[in-house]
């Protein structure tokens, strides 16, 4: 079924363009031109965030922060083994997938720890990357409460994920 979704979508777009008398190819080329300028304007911000995330992980600050926050996470119902995952998830999608893979290897994919980790990764987002892309694309300079509220939601989601997984 999935191999037919993209061709059906393309045919639907072409059909709607034909019915509405829109030059689909020219619209596509114009959109591609605009995306190049968007990528060039957003690239420095993304580069800065990616470098900061890599420095955070390479410096060992991630492990140190995980050890410090472990008692708090345990109090909130998040297993101690997921502390590193909960800390790295708002920063790096690939980093959190690597931590989740280690969790699968250590505890097994059907364990409570792995289920909690899977829900945390699947139900949360890389807050800093998304904030960088959206706010730099819209030229917003004053973030106000966007990042703190996003981080709070991310961590609250981790608590709820572990709570739900206890009953599954």
C-alpha positions in Angstrom: 0.0 0.0 0.0 2.7 2.5 0.9 4.4 2.2 -2.5 1.3 3.7 -4.1 0.9 6.7 -1.8 3.5 8.9 -3.4 2.4 8.3 -7.0 -1.3 8.8 -6.1 -0.4 12.0 -4.3 1.5 13.3 -7.4 -1.3 12.4 -9.7 -3.8 14.2 -7.4 -1.6 17.3 -7.3 -1.4 17.3 -11.1 -5.1 16.7 -11.5 -6.0 19.6 -9.1 -3.5 21.8 -10.9 -5.1 20.9 -14.2 -8.6 21.5 -13.0 -7.7 24.9 -11.4 -5.6 25.8 -14.5 -2.4 26.2 -12.6 1.0 25.6 -14.2 2.2 22.9 -11.7 5.7 22.7 -13.1 6.3 26.5 -13.0 4.8 26.6 -9.4 7.2 23.8 -8.4 10.2 25.6 -9.9 9.2 28.9 -8.2 8.8 27.1 -4.8 12.2 25.5 -5.3 13.8 28.9 -5.9 12.3 30.3 -2.8 13.5 27.3 -0.7 17.1 27.9 -1.7 17.0 31.4 -0.2 15.3 30.1 2.9 17.9 27.4 3.4 20.7 30.0 3.0 19.2 32.3 5.6 18.5 29.5 8.1 21.8 27.6 7.7 23.9 29.7 10.1 21.4 29.2 12.9 21.1 25.5 12.4 24.9 25.2 12.2 25.3 27.0 15.5 22.7 24.7 17.2 24.3 21.6 15.8 27.8 22.6 17.0 26.4 23.5 20.5 24.7 20.1 20.7 27.8 18.2 19.6 29.9 20.2 22.2 27.3 19.4 24.9 27.6 15.7 24.2 31.3 15.5 23.5 32.2 17.4 26.7 30.4 14.9 28.9 28.1 17.5 30.2 25.2 15.3 29.1 26.2 12.5 31.3 27.0 14.8 34.2 23.7 16.5 34.0 21.9 13.2 33.7 23.5 12.0 37.0 22.5 15.2 38.8 18.9 15.1 37.5 18.5 11.3 38.2 17.0 11.7 41.7 14.5 14.3 40.4 13.5 12.2 37.5 13.2 9.1 39.7 10.9 11.2 42.0 8.8 12.1 38.9 8.4 8.4 37.9 11.0 8.4 35.1 13.4 5.4 35.4 17.0 6.3 36.1 18.1 4.5 33.0 16.2 7.0 30.9 17.8 10.1 32.4 20.3 10.6 29.5 17.6 10.1 26.9 15.3 12.7 28.6 18.2 15.2 28.8 19.4 14.7 25.2 16.0 14.5 23.4 15.3 18.2 23.3 18.7 18.8 21.9 19.4 16.1 19.3 17.2 13.7 17.4 20.0 11.5 16.3 21.6 11.6 19.7 18.4 10.5 21.3 18.0 7.7 18.8 21.5 6.5 19.6 20.7 6.5 23.3 17.4 4.6 22.6 19.3 2.0 20.6 21.6 1.4 23.6 18.6 1.1 25.8 17.2 -1.6 23.4 20.4 -3.4 23.4 20.8 -3.4 27.2 17.2 -3.9 28.4 15.5 -5.5 25.3 12.9 -3.8 23.1 9.9 -5.2 25.1 11.1 -4.1 28.5 9.4 -1.3 30.5 12.5 0.9 30.1 12.5 0.4 26.3 8.7 1.1 26.0 9.1 4.3 28.1 12.1 5.4 26.0 10.2 4.7 22.7 7.2 6.7 23.8 9.4 9.6 25.0 11.3 9.7 21.6 8.1 9.3 19.6 6.0 11.8 21.5 8.6 14.6 21.9 10.6 16.9 19.6 14.0 18.4 19.4 13.0 21.7 20.9 16.1 23.7 20.1 16.4 22.5 16.5 12.7 23.3 15.8 12.9 26.7 17.6 16.0 27.5 15.5 14.4 26.6 12.2 11.1 28.3 12.8 12.2 31.4 14.6 15.1 32.1 12.2 12.8 31.5 9.2 10.3 34.0 10.6 13.0 36.4 11.7 11.7 36.4 15.3 14.4 37.6 17.7 12.5 37.6 21.0 11.6 34.1 21.9 10.1 35.1 25.3 8.5 31.9 26.7 8.6 29.6 23.7 11.7 27.6 24.6 10.9 27.3 28.4 7.3 26.2 27.7 8.5 23.8 25.1 11.1 22.2 27.4 8.5 22.0 30.2 6.1 20.3 27.8 8.8 17.9 26.7 9.6 16.9 30.2 6.0 16.7 31.3 5.4 14.4 28.3 8.3 12.2 29.5 6.6 11.9 32.9 3.2 11.1 31.4 4.8 8.6 28.9 6.4 6.6 31.8 3.1 6.8 33.7 1.1 5.4 30.8 3.7 2.7 30.1 3.3 1.4 33.6 -0.3 0.4 32.7 0.5 -1.1 29.3 
